[in-house]
């Protein structure tokens, strides 16, 4: 399992306030309804105010590949009408810069007054600075991406369910010396580039990044429905690392911005999210081990959402009130999955669901995982079985009861099926059988 799996914005709902937390230097802000604009919280940048921190625990490690990870676990706490828990991570190596939130859950408490006409809103912003990514990289174009996977729980208002959107930004960073003695320099972004597949021309390069269908449309959001409460979406593109005019290299700043609307009290959203940039390995060619020789695009694809080597959906049987599917999942070289510790995402035609971490039971030391229970009020049974002869091959079987896959054309029918474990995903088309 990839260590980052981050993905995730601490979807942290607050009410007309912000909570700055520091992971080393990573700044996390929670704002209701937003951190910027006419409704911005004026206290969000004020140290010492509105700091309900629940004693976050920080850990920094460097692995054998030279990846330095700073992780902050935020214990469950209540602020205003929301209950929040999450883990935020920053990572850097010679070829990688990343911010992740994973896992994260935000719940609108019972009695919080959220309605379809007046939803409870929160914005979460995570911003790196020079201490998170202390290695400069040359000016130029670099692959970048944003990834988001998760699910809303609870009843969804007809035609007006809970929503989520996410924006990723990449910037160069300049350091301005402070006028105050013994005070660190002020970090200021240079030429922010929004990761949205439609870069635009500065300074008009704004817009939402995810869902991927938004393509830079700032009003676009994922909206939950009775059949579609789970989401799995990503965008990758080349962004420009711009520095001061006289500088050929500079530090990197990443920022993630997550916006959530919950329209029914008691509902929650859980997810991981990532924002990543990758750059060429600075070592001489002769010093790079063969297994580490990847171009920047390959490295980004692995870090963002490593696809299964193959997904073969063998059967999809659709009934009036349920469906059953079977699939073979082939992992890429060196990759592993752990359904017991990661989100499991399934989409069949218009229906989608996410089974949260901790629901699958590991029965044979990583060879068999089983879940039997309810997801969004529906009865679900699912298994992952690892092949004895080929440990990279898995068989996935899932049955869901109390779901009507309405709107499907008459057979013969090719139905899109997507399966994800954490950030590892894959899809296939299968001819449905109806019974």
N, C-alpha and C positions, 0 to 999 in steps of 0.2 A: 504494500500500500504506500502510495506516495505520502511523504511526511507532511506536505503542505496542506492538502485537502482543505483548503481554506475556504476556502472560500469564504469567510463570511462576515458580512457587515453585522455588527452587533445591532440588529434591528432594535433599536432601543427607543421606546416611545416615552415621551415626556410631555409636559403641558406648559407651553410658553416659557421653556427654560432650556438651558444647555448644561451638560456635565462634561467638562474637559477631564480626560484621563491621559496619563502619560506612560507609554511603554518605552522606557528609555526616552526617546524623543517623539515617538509616534503620538500624535494628538488625535483624540477621538472626541467628537462632539455629538451630543444628542439634543435635538431641538424640536419644539412643537410650536407652531406647525412647520417652521423652516429655519435654517441657519442664516439665510440671506434674503434680500428683497424687502418689500414694505412690511412684511409680518415677522421680520427677523427678531430673535430674542436679543435684546440689548445687553444681556448679562453673559452671553455665551463665551466670551473671551475673558471674562473677569476672574482672575485666580482667586480661589478661596470662597467664591460664592456658588450656591446651588450645587455643592459637591457631595452628592450621595454616592460614595464610591464603593462601598461594600468590600473594602480592603482587597483590591486586586493584587494577585500574586504574579511576580515577574520572573521569568527564567530565560537566560541567554546561553545558547550552546553553539558550537561549531563542529560539523561532522567531518568525516574523512575526505569528503569531496570539497571541503572549503566553504560550505554553505553555513553562514551565520544566521541563526534564528533567534529572534526575541519574541517570546510569547507571553501574553498577559491573560490570565484567567480571571474573569469577573464573576464573583459569586452572585447568586440570585438575589435581587433586591427589588423593592417596590418604590416607584417614583410616580407621584400623581396617580393617573388612572392606569398605569402600566406595571407589569411585572416583567423583568428583563434578566436574561442570563446570557453569557457568551464568552468566547475566546477570540482575541485578536492577535495576529502574528505579522511581523515584518521579517523578510528574508533577503539576504544579498550574498552573491558570490561574484566571481570575476565576470560571470556571464548572465547574471540574473538579478532583478529587483522585483519584489513582490510584496503586496499587502493582502492579507487574508483575514476573513472572519469565519470561523468554523470551530464548533457548532455555535449557533445563535438562535435564541427563541425570544420573541416579544409577544406578550399577551395583553389584550385590553381587558382589564378586570371587570368582573360582573358589577353592574351598576354604574359603569363609567359613562353611560349616556351616548354611546356611539350609535349613529343612525345612518341610513342610506343618504338622507339629505344633508346631514351634518356629521361626516365621519371623523373619527379620531385620527389625527395625522401626526406623523413623526418624520423627521429627516435625520439621518446619521451620516456624518462626514468624518472620514479618517484621512489624515494628512501626514506624510513623512517629512523629515527634515534631515539636516546634514549628519546627524548621529545615527539615523536608521540606515542610510546608504552612503557611507563615508568614502567610497571609492569613485573618483572621477572617471567619466568615459568620454571619448571624443565626440565632437559635434557630428551630426549626421542622422540618417534615417534608421530606425530600429523597429523590429516587430513588437507589437504590443497587443494586449487583449484583455477583455473582461469576461468573467464567467459567473453565472448565477444559477443555483439549483435550490429548490425548496418547495414548500407547500403551505397553503392556508388550511386551517381547521375550522370546523363549525359551520353553521347555516350561512348560506350566501343569498343575499337579496336578489330576487329575480331580475336579471338584466342589469344589475348594478351591484356586483359583488365587491369584495375587498380587492385592492390593487397594489401593485409594486412596480417600481422602475429604478434603474441604476445607471449612473454615469461614471466613467473612468477618465481621468486626466493624467497626462504626462508632461512634465516641464523640465527645462534646465533650471539650475539653482545658482544664484549669486549670493555671496556673503558680504554684507555691509558691516564694517567695523562699528562697534558700539561706542558712543561717546562716554559711557560710564565705565570706570575702571573695574577690571576683573569681571566684566560681563561678556558673555559669549556674543559673537557677531550675530546680526539679524539676517535671517535667511529669507530671500525674496525670489519668487519664481520668475523664470524668463520664458516668454513665448509658450504659453500653455497650449497643448494640442489635445483636443477631445477625441477619445477613442469611440468613433461612432459610424465608421465605414463611409462617411461623407465629410471629409475633413473641412471643406469650406476654406475661405480666405480669412486670415486673421484681420481684425479682431472678432470677426463674426463666427468663429468656429465654436459654436455651442450646440447643445441638443442632448437628448437622452441617448444612452448607449444600448440599454437593454429594456425590453425584449429585443432580440435581433431584428425583428420585423420593423422596429421603430426607425431604424436607419437615420438617426439624427433628429427625429421629430420630437421636440421637447414636451409635447402634450401626450405622447404615446405611453401607455401603461399596459402591463399584464393585468387582466381582470378575471378573478375567480368566478366560476359558475358551478352549478350543481354537478356537472360532469368533468370539469376541468379546474381543479384546485391546485394541482402541482405544476411546476414549471422547470424547464431545463433549457438554458439558452446561453449563447456566447457570441462574441464578435472579436475578430482579429483584424488588424490593419497595420500599416507602417506609419509611425509617428516620427516627428522630427525632434531630435535632441539639439536645441538651439542654445547657444551660450552668448555671453557678452561679445560685442563686435570684435574685440581684440583677443578673445580667448578661443583656443582650439579644443579645449575640453572643459568640462564642469561637472558638478554633482547633479544627481537626478532627484526630482521630486515627483511622487505619485500621490494622487488624491482619488478617493472613492466617495461617491455621494449616492445615498440610498433614500428613497422616498416611499413611504407606506401609508395606505389609508385602510383603516379597519372600520367596518360599518355595522358590526353587530357586537355588542359587549360580550365578552367571554371568548371571542375568536382570537386566534394567534397565528403567527407566521414563524416558520423555522427554515433555516437555510445555511449553506456556505456560499461565500462569494470570493472572487479573486480579481485583482487587477495586477497585471504583469508586464514588464518589459524585459527583453533579452538583447544581448549585444555580443559581438564576436569575442572569442577567447583571446585574451591579450598575450598568451604565451607563444613563444616561437613554435612553429609547426612540429619540429622534432621533439619538443618536450610534452606534447599532448598525447596521452595514451590513446590507442585506437578506439577503445570503447567510449571515450569521451569526445571524439571528433564528431560534432554535430554543427550544422549551420544554424543560424539564429532562428530561422523559421521552424526547423525541426525541433529545436529546443523549446520554442514557444508552444508548439502543438502538444508536446509532452507535458509541459508545466500547466497549461490551461485545462485541457480535457483530453487525456490520452485515449484515443478511440480503441475499442476492442479490435483485435486483428481481424476478426470477422464475427458477424451475428447471423445466424441462420434460424429463422423462425419456422419450425417444422409444421406446426399446427395451430390454428386459431378456430376454436369452436364457439359460436355465438348463439345463445339462447334468448328467450324472451326477457329473462331477468338475470342473466349471468353470462360469463364467458370463461373459457379455459384456453391457455396458450402454453406451448412448449418451445424452447429455443436452445440452441447450442451457442455458447459464448467462447471465443478464442481470444486469449490475452496476448498482448504484444510481448516481445522479448524483455525479460527482466521485470515485468509488471505483475502485481498481485492485487487481489481484492479481499475485502473483509466485510461481508454483509452485516455482521454483528455490530460493527463499529461505524459503519457508514450509511448514508441515506441510500435507499433503493428506490429508483424512479422507474415507473412503467407508464407508457402511453400507448393506447390502442385506439386508433382513429380519433374521435373527439374526446375520448376519456383519458384522464391522467390521474396518477396518484403517487404519493411519496410515502414510503414506510420509514419512519424516523430511525436513527441509530438506537441500538439497544433492544430492538424488537425481535430480531432473528436470534435463535439459540444455536450456539456452536455445539454440535453433538459428537463430532469425531475429530477434534483437534484441527479444525480448519479444513476438513474434507466434506462436511455436510452441515448446512444451515437450514433451519426450519422456522417459519413463522405461521401461526394460526391465531387470528384475532380480528379486530375491527379496525378499519381505516375509514375515517369520515362516515361512520355509521354503517359501513358495508362489511360483510363477512369476507375475509380474505384468507386464503391458504397459499403459501409459497415455499419453494425449496430451491436451494443451490446445492448441487452435488458435483464434486470434483472428480474428474476422470482418474482412474487408478494408473493407467498406462501413460497418460499425458497430463501432467499437472497444470498445464496452461489451458486445458479444455474443461469447460463447465457446462452442466445441463441445468437449465432454469425452467421450472414449472410453476404456473400461477393460476389460481382460480378465484374469481370475484363474483359474489352473489349480491343481488339487490342493485343491479345496474342495468339500465336499458340503453344499448348503443343505438340511439335513434338517429335517423337521417342518413343511414348507410344506403347506397344504391342496391338494387337487386343483384343477386349473384349471377354469373361469376364476378367476384369482387376482389380487387387488390387493396388490402388495408395496410396502412403504415403502422409499424410497431417500433417503438423506441424503448431501450432498456438501459438503465444507468446504475452503477454502483459507485457512490461518491462522485468524483468527476470523470470516471471512466464510462464512456457511453458508446452506443452503437445502435443502428437501426436496420430494418429490413422490410420488404413488402411480402405479404403472404395472402394467398387466396382463402378467404374465410369460408367455413362450413357453417350452415345454419341448421339448428335443430329445435 
